[in-house]
Amino acid sequence: MDIRIFNNTEEIAQAASEIILNKVKSSPDAILGLATGASPVATYKKIIAAYNAGEVSFKNVKTFNLDEYCSIPASDRNSYYTFMHENLFNHIDIEEENVHVPNGNPENAEEYCASYDEAIKNAGGIDIQVLGIGRNGHIGFNEPSDAFTAGTYKVKLTDSTIEANKIYFDREEEVPREAITMGVESIINAKEIILIAEGTAKAQAIHDMIKGEISPACPASILQKHDNVHIFIDKAAASLI
Ligand code: PGA
């Protein structure tokens, strides 16, 4: 694991965006796996700045997002579809047809999830996957459990995840209880992974991911097995390692 401890958000974003931008410059048809949440926002800002400076084009890039809430439409202000457009896609020259955010409300979830994994495979697999980590060690919406998950599937969110997501919604009843998420196996199939985390609330999860045993009780611990993973964290998130 390439573990780097930075002083602030800006430094993390600089390092993470550099890897992504270098990939897109050298492979203009790169496949990016993207994440929502607070952790990657500064990185996306750096990517937009590089695009605005004329350094890079996303015309031929394809993206696949990790997850999407069920029970709200893509057009909802809290959907991950909306989040990605507001924080990245609307500000770069990516083609909408190359953007993939899971459909949170598929008619047949099983068939839909299989088709999402198939689309990733047909595109050639993910070159770089961006990840955050939950306070409970989740990646995507793969919550702690008895077994590592495989491909994309529909998941029930845990109370701690619902609690963490509450800040984005006006009323607690509005927070979705289920999501469509890439499975652990879909995530670790990526050729390169960048996980970003900041703050003391993530310190235990970071500790368990790096120093704990590889166990589905901390889904992120699977990253110990991956041979090209960058862990970019601040001092607070690194405080227990
Ligand atoms: P965050 O979420 O980036 O908003 O902290 C990360 C996650 O829960 O995976």
Boltz pocket constraint, residues with backbone or C-beta under 6 A from the ligand:
constraints:
  - pocket:
      binder: B
      contacts: [[A, 36], [A, 37], [A, 38], [A, 39], [A, 40], [A, 132], [A, 133], [A, 134], [A, 135], [A, 138], [A, 139], [A, 140], [A, 196]]
      max_distance: 6.0
